[in-house]
Amino acid sequence: MRNSPRMSTHALCSNLGYANRVAMDFADKRVLPREMAREYLQMGARAIMQMWHDLEQETPADCKAIA
C-alpha cells in the first residue's frame, strides 16, 4: 500500500460491507449504478489490501490463538 493512510477498524469493516453490498446486489440481479459499484468495490479492495499488509507484518507473537 503505497503512502495510503491507514484505515481504522471501523472503516475497514464499513468498506468491506460496501463491497459485500455490490456482491449481494449482483447475486440478486439488482444493479447499482456502475460508478457506485466501482467505487464500493475499490473501497473493499483497499480494505483487503490493508489487512493483507497487516498480516504480512505480524509476527507469531502478535497473533492470538482462535479456539
C-alpha positions as CSV (number, residue, x, y, z in Angstrom):
1,M,0.0,0.0,0.0
2,R,1.8,3.0,-1.2
3,N,1.5,6.0,1.1
4,S,-2.2,5.3,1.7
5,P,-3.5,6.5,5.1
6,R,-4.3,3.6,7.4
7,M,-8.0,2.9,7.9
8,S,-9.4,2.4,11.3
9,T,-11.1,-1.0,12.1
10,H,-14.4,0.7,11.7
11,A,-13.5,2.0,8.3
12,L,-12.2,-1.5,7.3
13,C,-15.5,-3.2,8.2
14,S,-17.5,-0.5,6.6
15,N,-15.6,-0.7,3.3
16,L,-15.9,-4.5,3.3
17,G,-19.6,-4.0,3.8
18,Y,-19.9,-1.8,0.8
19,A,-18.1,-4.4,-1.4
20,N,-20.5,-7.0,0.1
21,R,-23.5,-4.9,-1.0
22,V,-22.2,-4.9,-4.6
23,A,-21.8,-8.7,-4.4
24,M,-25.3,-9.3,-2.9
25,D,-26.9,-6.9,-5.4
26,F,-25.2,-8.7,-8.2
27,A,-26.3,-12.1,-7.0
28,D,-29.9,-10.9,-6.6
29,K,-29.8,-9.5,-10.1
30,R,-30.2,-5.9,-8.8
31,V,-28.0,-3.3,-10.4
32,L,-26.3,-0.5,-8.7
33,P,-25.2,2.4,-10.9
34,R,-21.9,1.4,-12.5
35,E,-19.8,4.2,-10.9
36,M,-21.2,3.5,-7.4
37,A,-20.5,-0.2,-7.8
38,R,-17.0,0.5,-8.9
39,E,-16.3,2.9,-6.0
40,Y,-17.7,0.4,-3.5
41,L,-15.5,-2.4,-4.9
42,Q,-12.5,-0.2,-4.8
43,M,-13.2,0.6,-1.1
44,G,-13.4,-3.1,-0.3
45,A,-10.2,-3.8,-2.3
46,R,-8.3,-1.1,-0.3
47,A,-9.6,-2.7,3.0
48,I,-8.5,-6.2,1.9
49,M,-5.0,-4.9,0.8
50,Q,-4.5,-3.2,4.2
51,M,-5.5,-6.3,6.1
52,W,-3.2,-8.4,3.8
53,H,-0.3,-5.9,4.5
54,D,-1.1,-6.1,8.3
55,L,-1.0,-9.9,8.2
56,E,2.4,-9.9,6.3
57,Q,3.8,-7.6,9.0
58,E,2.6,-9.7,12.0
59,T,5.0,-11.9,13.9
60,P,3.8,-15.1,15.5
61,A,3.9,-13.4,18.9
62,D,1.4,-10.8,17.6
63,C,-1.2,-13.5,16.8
64,K,-3.8,-14.6,19.2
65,A,-5.0,-18.2,19.1
66,I,-8.5,-18.7,18.0
67,A,-10.1,-21.5,19.9
